[in-house]
Amino acid sequence: MRPKNQNSPDQLLMLLRQHPGAKASQLAEWLQISQPTLSRLLGAAGDAVLPIGAGPRRRYFGQRLLRGLPGNFPLYAVNPEGQVSTQGTLNLTAPEGTVLDVAALGWPVEAEFAEGVWPGLPYVLQDMRPQGFLGRNFARHWAPDLGVSPNPTEWHDDDVLHLLTQRGSDTTGNLILGDVALQRWLQAKAEPLAIISEAQTEQAYAQKADQASALGAVGSSAAGEFPKFTALRALAGSLTPHVIVKFSGAEASGAVQRWADLLVCEHLALQTLQTSLGVASARSRLLSAGGRTLLEVERFDRHGDFGRSPLCSLETLDAALLGKSSTDWGVLAELMRAQGWVSAETVQTIRLIWQFGQLIGNTDMHKGNLSFVPGHPMTVAPVYDMLPMLYAPLAGGEVPAPRYQPALPPPQARDTWLQACTAAQAFWQSASTDARISPAFTQVLRANLIELERVRGMA
C-alpha cells in the first residue's frame, strides 16, 4: 500500500524543494501516482506551487517564504509622469531563486532565462540595492529595525529583498517592489514635498554635508563611493528637484583641496562632453557652503516631482548577460551590439565616452559608472562620475603627483580618438583657466594640455 503522505501537498512541496523545475512526468513517477492524481495534488497545493512554461516545457517550482511572509511580491513601475502601474510579480522559489519576466519590462534576456527563472535576484533589481556611501548610511539607519547586518556587503539576496519590500520606495530607477514599499511612496507623494528654496540652498547643503559626514544621515540608496547626500531643491530651469550632492571636506588640507578641485573638474567634464561631443550628461552645478565645495547633480532617473525612468548599469548587464572580464566599455558595448541589444550608434557613443575618460585621466571608469535605458535596442543613459581620478588623494591623505601619459590609438580607433582628443583638450583648457581650481593644481592641468597637444601631433 502506498503511504498516505505521498498524496499530500506537503510531500509534493518537499519533492519540489529537492528537485526545483521538475516536470509533471517526473513528479508522477517519483510519487508513484497517475497524472490525474498529480493534477489534483497540484490543484490542492494552490499558490504554493509555481508552474512555469507551457505544454511539454512546463516545469514546477515550490514557493518559499520571505521571513514568514508569502514569497510573491507585485512589482510596480513609476512612469515619467509620476503614475504607477503593475509590471508583474516576483515569486520566490524553493530552496532559492526567483521568477520574474524581465523581458516584459523591456530589458534583454538570454535564452537560458527566457522563462523568467533566476538563480538569485533578477538582474533588473540588482542596482536597486543600497550601495556606496549612501548605501552604508542607509544600512546604519535601518539595519536595527529590519534585522539585517549594518554592513551591506554581508547581505544575502533575501536580506536585499526584505529591504526593498519594506523600505525600497526611493531607489535607483523606477521600480518599486511590494505593497509596503509602494504605500510608502504613495504616502510620500500625498504629503507636501520638503523642497529647499534657492535662497536656503547653501545653508541647507552645509548642514546636510555635516550631518552626512558625522552622523551617517539617511538618504536614498543611490550608488557611489564619494561622500554625498540626496536632496530636493528648487532651481529655475531644472528638470527635477531631485539631486545628489557630492561634497569636499571642510578642513584646510592638501587632500581636501584636491577633492574640491576634482569636483570642479567633474562639473567641467560633464559640460565638455555635452558641448564638445554632443553626449548627454548629467546636469550639474557647483556651490560653496560651510567651507566645502559641493557638486549638485540632477538625477536623470527622476522627472519633475514624482516621475521616474528605468536604469540598469553596465556592471549589472555584464554580470547577467555577458560575463566578460574586459573593463573596456567599448568592447562590452560591441558584444551587446552583436546580440542586437544596442545599436552601432550607441557603441560609437560609448567608445567616445571611454576615450574621453582615458584622455582626461579618469582611472576609475568601472562598469558601475555607465548605465542604460531599456528598449529595443537599449540606449545609453546620460554620463555621470566623469573626472580625472588619476589625481585623487590616497587613502592615507597623501596627494599624489602622477605623470599624465595619454596613449596613442591603434589605426582602427584613430578617428574616434581624435574626436575625444579634441574634447579632452577643451576640458584641460577650461579646467586650467577656472578660478575655482587651486593654483597648484592649475599648473598640473596646464601641463596636461601641453602634453596632450604634443601626443596629438604624433597621432
N, C-alpha and C positions, 0 to 999 in steps of 0.2 A: 504493500500500500504506500502511495506517495505521501510524504509528510505534509500536513496541512499548511505549514508556513510557506511551502513552495508556491501556493496560490495566493499569497498575501502581497499587498503593495510594498510592505517593508522589505520582503525578500527581493522583490524586483528592484527597489531602490538600492539595496545593498549590492546587488549584482551590477547595476549601472555605475555605482561608485568604483567598483573594481575594474569594470570594462566600459569606460565612457565612450560614447559613439558607437555602441553595438547596434547591429541591425536586428529586425524583428525575428528573422530566421534563427539568428544566434541565440537570442533570448529564449525563444521557444525550445530550442534544443537544450540549452543549459538548465532550464526549469523543468524540462520533460513534460511540456504541456502543448496543446494544439494551438494553432494560430487563432481560432475564435476565442479560446480561453485567454490567450495573451491579449487580445484586443479588449476583452472585458477587464483584464487586470490593469492595462494601461489607462482605460477609462476611469477605473476606480482610483488610480493614483492621482488623477487630476493634474493640477499645475505643478505638482512635484516632479513630473517628467516633461522634458523638453524635446519634442520631435523636431528634427532639422532635416530639410531636404524633402524631396517628393519621389514617389514611385520606388524603384529598386534602390535608389540612392538614400532613401530615408534612414536616418540614424536617430538614436535616442540617448539622451543625457539626463542624469538626475540633477535636480536643482538643489543648491546648498543655501544655507542661511548666512546672513552677514550680521554677526553679533546678535543673534536671536531673531532677526527680522527676515521676512521672506526675501529671497535673493533676486528680486526683479524690480527694476527702477526705471520709471519713464525718463526719457531723455528729451530735453527741451532745447530749442534754439531761439535766440533773440535776433530779429532782423534789424537792418539799419534804421528802420522807423521806430524801433523800440517795442514792436509787437512780438509776443511769444507764441510758439507753436510746438506741438509734439512731433518729434522726429523719429521715434521708435522706442524700443525697450531694451535696456541692458539686463541680460539674465546671467546669473552666476551658476556655473556648472560644478558638479562634484567629481573629484575631490578638489579641483582647482580649475581656473579658466573662466572664460566669459563668452557670451554670444551677443553680437551686435552687427547689424547690417551697415557696415561702414560705407559701402558703395552708394547706398541710398542717400548718404549725406553729401555726395559729390566728390569724395576722395577716392584715389585709385586703390585697388587691391590686387594682389596676385591670385592666381587660380587656386592656390592652396587654401586661401581664406575667403573664397567667393561665397561660401555659405554663412560667413559671419562668425565662425568658431575660432576663438583666440586662446592661446595657451596662458595668457596673462591679461593685462589690460588691453583693450583695443587701442591702437596707436593714436587715434584721434583724442584720447583722454590723457595721454602722457604729458603734454605740455600744460595741462591744467593743474598738475600737482604743484604745491608750493615749492619754490626753488630759490636759490641765491640768497642775497641779503634780506630781501623782503620775506622770502620763504622761511628763513630761520627766525625772523621776528614773529611771523605768523605762528610758527610751531611753538615758540616760547610762550606765546599768549594763550593758545588754545589747547595745547597738549594736556594740561591737567584736567580740563573739562571733558576731553574726548577720549582719554585713556590711551594715548599714544606716546611714543618717545618724544622728548623735546628736540631730538636730533633727526632732521628729515632724512638723512642718509640711512637711518635704521628702519625706515618704514617699509613694510611689505605692501603688496598690491591691495590687500584688504584694508590695511590702515589708510591708504590713499583713498580708496572707495568710501570708507567711513567718513573721512574728512570732506570729500567732495559732496556727499549726500547730506551732510549736516551743516557745512559752512561754505560750500563752494558756490556762492552766489556772485562772486566777482573775481573770476579767473581769466587767464589769457583766452582770447577768442570769444565765441558767442554761445557756448553750450552750458547748460545747467543740468545737473544730474539729480533726479529725485524730487519728490514733492516738498520735503522740508527745505531744501535749498531754494526751490522755486518760491515758496512762501516768503522766505527772507527777501528775495529780490522784489517780489510784488509789494511787500510791506515797505521796503526802501523806496520803491517807485511812488507809492502813495503819499509818502511824507515829503515835506518841503526839503529841497536839496540845500545842504550847508555849503554854499559856494562862496569862496573867498573873493571879495571885491578887488578891483585893480588897486585901489588906494591902500588896501591892507595886505597885499600880496607879500611884500618883502618882510614885514614884521611876522606874518603868519609862517612864512617859509623858514625864517630864522628859528622860530620856536619849534617847528616840526623837525628841523635838522637836529637841534639839540636833543629833542625827545627821542628821535630815532637812534641817535648815537649813544645816549646814556641809558635809555630805558627799554630799548627794543620795541618801539611803538609799532602797533599792528597796522598794516595797510592791506591792500590786495596782494595776491601772491604772484604777481608778475615776476618773471625770472631775471637773474642777473646778479653779479657779484659786487659792483660798485655801490658804496653807501648811497641810499636813496629812500625816498618816501613817495607815496601817492597823494594826490590832492584833487580837489575840484576848484577851479578858479574861473573868474570871469575875465575875458580878454576880447576886446573888439576885433572882429575879423577871424576869430578862431573857429575851427570846425567842431570842437567839442570842449567842454570844461575839464574833461578827464586828462590828467597829466601824470607823468613820472618825473620826479625831480632828483637829479644827482647832485651831490654837494661835496665840496672840499672840507678839510678840517678848518678850525677857527684859529689855531695857534700859529705862531710865526716859526716856520722851519723850512728847510730846503725841500723836504718831501711834500709838505702841504702846498708850497708854492708850485712845485712841479705838477701836482694833481690839479691845481687851479689852472695852470697853463694848458693842461691836456683837455680840460673841459671846454676851454675856449677853442682849442683845436678841433674837438668833436663837433662843435657848433659850425665851425667854418668848413669842415669836411663834408657835412651833410648839405650845406648850402652849395658847395662846389659841385657835388655830384648832380644836384638838380640843375644848376645853371650851366655847367660846362658839358655835361654828358646827357642831360635830359632824363636822368634816372630818378624816379620817385624816391624821396627820402623823408624821414620823419621831420615834422615841423618842430623847430626848437627856438629858444631864446635864452640869453644869458642875463643873470641878475646877480647883485651883490647884496648880502644881508648878514648881519651878525658876524662880520669878519670873514665870511665864507664866500666863495664863488659857487653859484648854483646854475645848473643847466636844466631848464624846463623843457621836457619833450612831450609833445602832444601824442596821445595814444591813437594810433591809426586803426586799432580794432574797436574803437568807440566812435559813435556818430551822434552829435547832439547830446542831449542829457541822458538818453536811455538806449539809443541804438547801438548795435554791435555787429561785428562781422567775423567770420571764421578765420583761423590761422593754424598753421602747422609748421614746425621748424624743420629745417633740412636734417638736423640731427635725428629727429624722430622718424622722418620719412626714410632716411638712410638705414636706420636700425630695423625698421619694419619691412622695407621693400627691397633694399639693395644689399645691405650687409657688407659694404665695401670698406676697406681700410684707408682709402685715399682721403686726404684732407683738402684737396683742391676742389673748390666749389664748381669750377668749370667742368672738371672730369665727371663729377657726380651728376651735374645737370645734363651732360651729354648722354649718360647712361639712362637718365629719365626720359630724355627725348627719344632714345631708341625704343622705349616702351610705349611711346605715344602720350606720355603724361605731361610733357611740356613742349612748347613749340621751339623751332630753331631760333626765332627772335628772342625768346626768353633765355635760351642758352647764351646767346650773344650778350644780352644784358648782364647776365651773371658773370661772364668772362670779363666784361668791362669793370664790374664792381670788384671782382677779385684782383685784377691787375692794378686798379687804382689803390686798393688797400695795400698791396705789396709795395707800391711805389711811394706811399706816404708812411711806411714803416709800421703798419698795423700787424703786429706779430701775434695778435690774439683773435684771428679770424676763424674761430672754431665754428662747428656746424650748427650750434645753437644761435648764432648771430645772423642767420638768414632764414626767412620764413616765406611760406607760400599761401596763396588763397586758392580754395578748391575750384574746380571747373573742368571742362573738357576742351582744351587742356588747362592745367593749373597755370597761374601767373605768379610772378614773384611779388612779395609784399614790399612796401617802402623800406629803404635801408635804415638801419639803426646801429648803434655801438661801433661807429667808424671813427677811429682816431689813431694817432701814432703811438701805440702801446710799446714800441721799442724803447721809449724813454720813460716808462712807468717806474716809479720808485720800487726798490726791492723790499721784501717783507720786513727786513730789519730797519727800514727807513733810509737806507743809502740811496742817493740819487746817482744813477749810472750815467756814464758818458760813452755809449756805444758808438761804433762807427756806422754811418749810413752807407750801405752798399747796394744801390739799385742794380738789379741783374738785367742783362741784355736778353731779348726774347729770341726764341728759335724762329726760323723763317716763316713757318705757318701761323705764328701768333703775332707777327710784326705789326700788321695793320691795327689790331686791337690794342696792342701795347702802345703804339704811337697815340691813339686816341686817349687812352688812360694817362699816358705821359703828359699830354697837354693839360689835362685836368689836374694832375698831380703838381705840375709846375704852377698852375693857377692857385692851388692850395698853399704851396710853400710861399708863394709871393704874398698872398693875403695874410697868412699867419705871421710872416716875418715883418709885416708893417702894421700889425694890430697892436694898439697901445695897451690893450688889456693883458697882453703877454709880457712876462718879466724880461728885462734887458738881457739877462744871461741866456735865457732860452731863445730869445730872438736871434742871437748870434748863431746858435745851432741851426735854426730854421733857414737863415740866410745861406749858411754854408751848404745845407742840403739842396737848396735851389740851384746853387752854382754846380754842385756835383751832379745833379740830375741833368742839367743842361749839358754838361760835359759828356755824360754817358749817352744822352740822346744823339749827340753828334756822331757817335760811332754806330748807331743802330742801322 
